[in-house]
Amino acid sequence: MKIYDVIIVGGGAAGFFAAINIAEFNPKLKVAILERGKEGLQKVKISGGGRCNVTHAEFIPSELVLNYPRGEKELLGPFHQFMTGDTIQWFEDRGVELKIEEDGRMFPITDSSQTIIDCFLNEAQKFDVDILYNHALKSIKHLETKWNLETSQGDFSTNKLMMATGSNPKIWKLLEDLGHTISQPVPSLFTFDIKDERIKDIPGVVALNVEVKVVDTDLWSEGPLLITHVGMSAPAILKLSAFGAIELAKRNYDFEIEVNFIKQSYDDCIEQLKNLKQDLAKKTVLKSAQFELPKRLWQKLVLASQITNETRWADLNKSQLEELASQLTQAVFHVIGKSTFKEEFVTAGGVNLKEVNFKTFESRLHENLYFAGEILNIDAITGGFNFQNAWSGAYIAALEMSKENAQH
Ligand SMILES: Cc1cc2nc3c(=O)[nH]c(=O)nc-3n(C[C@H](O)[C@H](O)[C@H](O)COP(=O)(O)OP(=O)(O)OC[C@H]3O[C@@H](n4cnc5c(N)ncnc54)[C@H](O)[C@@H]3O)c2cc1C
């Protein structure tokens, strides 16, 4: 039996961040990470297309939490303690400079996730964290004041235990056996599969500012929309997939969306089309894209409105005008499934947030059991927010976990 003061199960983003901070806050503690893989930080490596979108340039806690479909309420307190600005400072203090991109996403200036991995490995070594690879956790037992862990390579005992295993159903099962409840895991951050003539053969086309609603629900979002080979993607869709993760799973990813491509009301659109009918009378409708829409999308929507290739603005009849306004402002598409978003995907679901004390990230059911990262029922939209959850939780838990004196 190997004995440690602190064991962190899971050598991912949250696990490394917690271990390094604990060991730095209290160098007397013997700290280990148990990682099932032959390497750790695999998601960090592939994150952000290999660039690692570390955090987001949003510095107001009450605004930052709005990016978390699950965890909004619970993260407000923690973000007052450790959030984006602290993350930037933490990395800067360790020689890693981050940069802000136009959309607010933050990356290391090297544009390489390896910079983050190297930083973590160096810090872990500097503070004597034992990183035990190929150690998969099999069972957890709570015996008086100790946590006993069975792994694929022997048994361990520790005073304080952090679970940072991400979205692993086997670990959630072990936690259920300890009395925790697990909110049903479902995918979040996915793109919509749509087969429809209006978006066929125009992959890569982007409408910059659309509004999308899921028909018969309160779900809606806005932002850029990208037409792909199989359907629709980009923030307007990804936000819906995150905020609607549970509802859309219930519908088995078979539902309708209503897209307003120009973010104007139907009535305003009709008025504008009537003006265009006069102003552009002799021009063909198909060739005169309006509302700053990409040409190829405009053409698809025009053809879907029973307007032919040659029709001139002056010749548009009432029903064609109405149909065009309808296609522009309330086009209904049938979503028939989902696809993985290439840069980032997360799982909604995990340890029930009511069972966690968010002042310390300690379990409310068991003393000296802590959680951080995706193991919790917290997830965010794309943009660096998922990592920020891992950093904040891990840091705050580390403050608490490092308090105790070493037993050696
Ligand atoms: C392709 C991709 C790209 C992403 N890009 C971004 C991005 O740019 N920005 C962002 O904010 N978020 C991004 N995310 C989401 C982000 O990666 C996760 O939210 C984050 O990694 C969660 O950290 P974690 O430490 O909780 O879990 P993980 O990083 O998943 O780490 C969990 C660790 O626990 C280990 N483990 C699991 N079970 C056991 C066991 N039984 N015993 C021992 N060890 C175990 C795993 O091997 C793993 O190393 C991306 C996700 C994906 C899939």
The ligand as a Gaussian input file, in Angstrom:
#p B3LYP/6-31G(d) Opt

LIG

0 1
 C      -11.172000      17.867000     -29.069000
 C      -11.435000      18.739000     -27.863000
 C      -10.987000      20.051000     -27.862000
 C      -11.242000      20.883000     -26.761000
 N      -10.771000      22.171000     -26.804000
 C      -11.026000      22.996000     -25.741000
 C      -10.499000      24.323000     -25.726000
 O       -9.758000      24.742000     -26.615000
 N      -10.847000      25.118000     -24.659000
 C      -11.634000      24.670000     -23.619000
 O      -11.896000      25.438000     -22.699000
 N      -12.089000      23.403000     -23.596000
 C      -11.797000      22.556000     -24.614000
 N      -12.264000      21.270000     -24.596000
 C      -12.946000      20.795000     -23.380000
 C      -11.838000      20.503000     -22.329000
 O      -10.854000      19.712000     -22.936000
 C      -12.415000      19.780000     -21.107000
 O      -13.473000      20.526000     -20.564000
 C      -11.298000      19.636000     -20.056000
 O      -10.244000      18.855000     -20.588000
 C      -11.834000      18.982000     -18.790000
 O      -10.734000      18.777000     -17.930000
 P      -10.758000      17.616000     -16.850000
 O       -9.416000      17.646000     -16.190000
 O      -11.963000      17.714000     -16.047000
 O      -10.906000      16.274000     -17.709000
 P       -9.910000      15.623000     -18.739000
 O       -9.038000      16.653000     -19.365000
 O      -10.752000      14.760000     -19.602000
 O       -8.953000      14.716000     -17.847000
 C       -9.398000      13.580000     -17.166000
 C       -8.233000      12.647000     -16.959000
 O       -8.627000      11.602000     -16.100000
 C       -8.087000      10.396000     -16.581000
 N       -8.892000       9.277000     -16.077000
 C      -10.171000       8.958000     -16.421000
 N      -10.553000       7.837000     -15.772000
 C       -9.516000       7.470000     -14.983000
 C       -9.319000       6.389000     -14.059000
 N      -10.253000       5.458000     -13.852000
 N       -8.136000       6.303000     -13.406000
 C       -7.156000       7.235000     -13.617000
 N       -7.288000       8.250000     -14.489000
 C       -8.458000       8.380000     -15.162000
 C       -8.154000      10.548000     -18.095000
 O       -7.278000       9.660000     -18.748000
 C       -7.762000      12.014000     -18.253000
 O       -6.376000      12.182000     -18.376000
 C      -11.989000      20.406000     -25.662000
 C      -12.444000      19.083000     -25.670000
 C      -12.173000      18.249000     -26.743000
 C      -12.651000      16.837000     -26.715000

